[in-house]
Amino acid sequence: MCLATASADGRPSTRMVVLAGVDDETLQFYTCHESRKGKELSANPYASVVFYWPALHRQVRFDGRVERLSADDSDRDFHSRPMENQLHLIANAQGKAIESREAIEQRFERVCAEMEGVDIIPRPADWGGYRLVPSMIELWQGQDNWRRDRLYFRKRREGEVVDEKLTRTAHGDWVVERLMP
């Protein structure tokens, strides 16, 4: 999925991340808290996620608040990964400059040697999970022409009176509106 964050002064940044989990209310992903995205989420805890399927002309976008997952959740995810992945996460200083590809490999080999014989590899303190709590979901369906279809789901604002011609109740406190292409 494509994750968009913004710095405290509003400068946007996007990158692809792995969707690690979904429940009734959130989408989860994991990363280094000291990476650019981790720092941006600490300074500005809002993000947008996009899933795009070009062959189908479809896209789904989620915007909302982002919260850190618990240390227990992060530990569970870390220890569910293959050992080699765990070692890579320890060796990786995500987003930091390094002199060469060879230096990356040497760093990984050094971590492997340090962790040899260790049964349970400790999760790096700066690595963990996040959950995006959507307040908006947009479904987009493209066409070969300009007749795109957009459905905009959002949380109803407290005390909001909706125009029934434009806005319909979707589920719970969610409402849906059709948007112009």
Backbone torsions as a table, in degrees:
resi	resn	phi	psi	omega
1	MET	NA	154.3	177.9
2	CYS	-95.5	122.2	-179.4
3	LEU	-107.1	125.2	176.4
4	ALA	-111.2	129.6	174.9
5	THR	-126.0	175.1	175.9
6	ALA	-142.9	147.1	178.1
7	SER	-71.7	174.4	-180.0
8	ALA	-60.2	-29.6	179.3
9	ASP	-94.3	12.1	171.5
10	GLY	89.7	7.8	179.0
11	ARG	-77.9	121.9	-175.4
12	PRO	-79.5	157.7	177.3
13	SER	-151.7	135.6	178.2
14	THR	-127.6	153.5	176.2
15	ARG	-164.3	162.4	177.2
16	MET	-88.9	136.1	175.0
17	VAL	-135.0	164.5	-179.9
18	VAL	-89.6	129.1	172.0
19	LEU	-71.8	116.7	-175.1
20	ALA	-94.7	-22.7	-178.6
21	GLY	-173.2	159.4	178.1
22	VAL	-140.5	138.9	169.1
23	ASP	-131.3	-168.6	-175.4
24	ASP	-62.1	-21.7	-172.6
25	GLU	-125.9	-10.8	-172.3
26	THR	-143.0	163.7	168.2
27	LEU	-118.2	135.8	-176.0
28	GLN	-117.4	147.0	174.8
29	PHE	-148.5	164.2	-177.4
30	TYR	-127.0	147.5	179.9
31	THR	-166.6	178.9	176.0
32	CYS	-82.7	126.4	-180.0
33	HIS	-64.5	-22.6	-179.7
34	GLU	-92.9	1.0	175.7
35	SER	-72.1	171.8	178.3
36	ARG	-57.5	-46.2	-179.2
37	LYS	-64.7	-39.3	177.9
38	GLY	-61.8	-43.2	178.7
39	LYS	-67.3	-40.5	178.7
40	GLU	-64.6	-39.9	178.9
41	LEU	-67.8	-29.8	175.3
42	SER	-69.1	-39.4	-178.1
43	ALA	-80.7	-30.2	-175.2
44	ASN	-145.7	92.2	-170.1
45	PRO	-79.9	45.5	176.1
46	TYR	-130.1	145.9	-178.3
47	ALA	-151.7	169.8	175.7
48	SER	-131.7	140.9	178.4
49	VAL	-124.7	136.5	177.9
50	VAL	-126.7	134.2	168.9
51	PHE	-111.2	131.0	-177.1
52	TYR	-133.1	131.2	177.6
53	TRP	-121.1	90.5	-173.5
54	PRO	-60.6	-38.2	-179.0
55	ALA	-64.3	-26.9	-179.4
56	LEU	-96.8	-6.9	-175.1
57	HIS	58.0	44.3	-178.6
58	ARG	-133.3	148.6	178.7
59	GLN	-147.3	144.9	172.8
60	VAL	-128.7	131.4	-179.6
61	ARG	-122.6	137.1	176.4
62	PHE	-121.9	128.0	173.1
63	ASP	-118.3	143.3	176.5
64	GLY	172.8	-173.4	180.0
65	ARG	-78.7	146.5	178.7
66	VAL	-117.8	135.0	178.8
67	GLU	-126.9	149.0	173.6
68	ARG	-72.7	142.8	171.9
69	LEU	-77.7	162.5	-179.6
70	SER	-67.5	161.1	175.7
71	ALA	-61.1	-37.5	178.5
72	ASP	-62.6	-43.5	177.5
73	ASP	-62.4	-42.8	-179.9
74	SER	-65.3	-41.0	176.8
75	ASP	-61.0	-45.9	-179.5
76	ARG	-58.5	-46.5	-179.9
77	ASP	-65.1	-45.7	-179.3
78	PHE	-56.9	-46.5	-176.2
79	HIS	-78.3	-9.1	175.0
80	SER	-83.2	-11.8	-177.7
81	ARG	-83.5	153.6	175.2
82	PRO	-57.8	148.6	-176.7
83	MET	-54.5	-40.2	-179.4
84	GLU	-61.4	-38.7	177.2
85	ASN	-65.1	-40.4	178.1
86	GLN	-60.3	-43.2	-179.7
87	LEU	-65.5	-38.1	176.6
88	HIS	-63.3	-40.1	179.4
89	LEU	-64.2	-35.4	177.0
90	ILE	-69.3	-41.7	-177.0
91	ALA	-74.2	-21.9	-172.5
92	ASN	-87.1	123.3	170.3
93	ALA	-103.2	77.2	-168.1
94	GLN	-49.0	125.0	175.4
95	GLY	84.1	-4.9	179.8
96	LYS	-83.9	147.2	178.4
97	ALA	-69.5	143.4	176.9
98	ILE	-143.5	150.2	-169.9
99	GLU	-69.1	-28.3	-177.0
100	SER	-165.4	166.6	174.0
101	ARG	-63.7	-37.1	178.6
102	GLU	-60.4	-37.9	178.8
103	ALA	-64.6	-36.0	176.6
104	ILE	-63.3	-46.9	-179.9
105	GLU	-63.0	-40.7	178.9
106	GLN	-63.9	-40.2	178.1
107	ARG	-61.8	-43.5	178.6
108	PHE	-63.4	-45.3	179.7
109	GLU	-61.6	-38.1	178.6
110	ARG	-63.7	-44.2	178.6
111	VAL	-64.1	-40.8	178.6
112	CYS	-59.5	-42.8	179.8
113	ALA	-66.3	-41.4	179.7
114	GLU	-64.9	-33.9	-175.2
115	MET	-94.9	0.6	-180.0
116	GLU	-59.1	129.4	179.5
117	GLY	86.4	-6.4	178.5
118	VAL	-81.6	125.5	-177.7
119	ASP	-75.9	-45.9	-179.9
120	ILE	-118.7	111.1	-177.6
121	ILE	-76.2	128.8	-179.5
122	PRO	-72.6	136.9	176.9
123	ARG	-67.3	134.5	175.5
124	PRO	-59.4	137.7	-176.8
125	ALA	-61.9	-27.6	-176.8
126	ASP	-93.6	14.1	-178.9
127	TRP	-120.7	135.1	178.7
128	GLY	-176.8	-171.3	-172.8
129	GLY	-103.9	161.4	175.8
130	TYR	-134.3	154.9	172.1
131	ARG	-127.1	133.4	173.7
132	LEU	-95.4	124.5	179.2
133	VAL	-103.5	100.5	-173.7
134	PRO	-65.3	140.4	169.3
135	SER	-115.8	-5.6	178.9
136	MET	-151.6	138.6	174.6
137	ILE	-135.2	128.8	176.5
138	GLU	-119.4	127.5	174.7
139	LEU	-101.7	126.6	-177.5
140	TRP	-124.4	131.0	174.6
141	GLN	-125.3	118.0	179.3
142	GLY	-83.6	169.3	176.6
143	GLN	-136.4	172.5	174.9
144	ASP	-75.3	-8.0	176.3
145	ASN	-119.6	-162.0	-177.7
146	TRP	-90.7	10.1	-178.2
147	ARG	-86.8	63.6	179.2
148	ARG	-77.8	156.7	179.8
149	ASP	-118.1	129.4	-179.2
150	ARG	-131.6	123.9	173.2
151	LEU	-114.9	128.0	-172.9
152	TYR	-114.8	108.9	177.5
153	PHE	-99.1	134.0	178.4
154	ARG	-146.7	160.0	176.2
155	LYS	-72.6	136.0	176.2
156	ARG	-66.3	134.3	177.3
157	ARG	-76.0	145.1	-178.4
158	GLU	-56.9	129.0	178.9
159	GLY	77.0	2.3	-177.2
160	GLU	-67.9	132.9	171.0
161	VAL	-103.1	121.3	-174.7
162	VAL	-92.6	147.0	173.6
163	ASP	-82.1	106.8	-175.1
164	GLU	-60.3	-18.4	176.5
165	LYS	-73.7	-29.5	-175.2
166	LEU	-109.1	-29.3	-171.4
167	THR	-126.6	132.5	178.0
168	ARG	-121.3	149.2	174.8
169	THR	-71.0	132.6	-178.7
170	ALA	-99.9	-68.8	-177.9
171	HIS	-158.5	130.4	179.7
172	GLY	58.3	-125.1	-180.0
173	ASP	-96.1	18.1	177.2
174	TRP	-93.4	142.7	172.7
175	VAL	-124.4	160.4	-179.1
176	VAL	-130.1	140.8	176.9
177	GLU	-132.6	144.4	172.6
178	ARG	-89.5	130.8	-179.7
179	LEU	-105.3	150.8	172.8
180	MET	-64.8	149.5	-178.6
181	PRO	-61.0	NA	NA
